[in-house]
Amino acid sequence: MRRLIPTGEAACPVAFAEVSQPVPEPGEVLVEVEAFAPNRGETFLLERPRPGLLPGKDIAGLVVRAAADGSGPGVGTRVVGHPAQGGWAEYAAVPVHSLAVLPDSVDSARAAALPLAGITALRLLRTAGSLAGRRVLLTGASGGVGHYVTELAVGAGAELTAVTATPVRGERLAELGAHVVHEVAAARGPFDVVLESTGGSALPLALSKVRPGGRLVWFGQASRTPVSLDFFQLLGGPENVTIQHFHYAGAPYAADLAALVSLVEQDRLHPEIDRVADWAQSAETLVDLRERRIRGKAVLRTGGAR
């Protein structure tokens, strides 16, 4: 089969290789991949790839070999999956605890755009707690996670302010019900909850806009710049603010994937897909994703499961 492997080259970060099909563990199914969605964080791993790196966490396709232990869906079932690695390929082994069955109404492109960003959004909002009537600030909002967080938070009754770099990147967020600004300084606090994904100078500024006793949930560092906090500056700001580190990862993922699929099926969640292309265009798509030239998600089709 064909698989994309890292090259270590910035301008062309992946190339095709002919390899053997993966051999599933007893609790895994073998999926013929129809579509996969790269994440911006994965593009950073390609810059200095570790030996043996097999990228790919977000896939959709068709089960062609059921799990040997009898768990999970049978052959011929359409699924969305979130394997630990190896999804940028014609076939991928996916643990049963990390996939969900797809209804006919949810196509593979939308399904592939769901896993990492959608699971992150769901778990992030659970961490934030009840949002009805609360004021929420979301930084770095124009990526895949940001669109899901915006739609889910507004749907839950939050008054959401979303920070995006440009007006174009904020258009869809405004349509979803967010108040859009283009720098953290322009956000009018105080906020009950700040969901911070940028790092660098944005985090201290966002922290200053939290109400006394409020919370900042730190879930990313898209700027790739470390954060510096000054204890004495915090003394002049809101009192007793909680800073909480958040990382989405931790199987099982099946229940969250099924919830996301159900929301899409019910027309309550709408994946923001800026590009759908053949996986022959993977290298340029990954560069564009890394350089923030893609709004929301990109999906690449392998030609499988047709």
Salt bridges, closest charged atoms under 4 A:
GLU34 OE2 - ARG301 NH1 3.75
GLU47 OE2 - ARG224 NH1 2.88
ASP58 OD1 - HIS82 ND1 3.09
ASP58 OD2 - LYS297 NZ 3.92
ASP107 OD1 - ARG110 NE 2.70
GLU151 OE2 - HIS270 ND1 2.62
GLU159 OE2 - ARG135 NE 3.29
GLU175 OE1 - ARG172 NH1 3.19
ASP192 OD1 - ARG211 NE 2.72
ASP256 OD2 - ARG123 NE 2.77
ASP256 OD1 - ARG126 NH2 2.70
ASP267 OD1 - HIS270 NE2 2.68
GLU272 OE1 - ARG172 NE 3.25
GLU272 OE2 - ARG295 NH2 3.54
ASP288 OD2 - ARG275 NH2 2.91
ASP288 OD1 - ARG293 NE 2.76
GLU291 OE2 - ARG290 NE 2.83
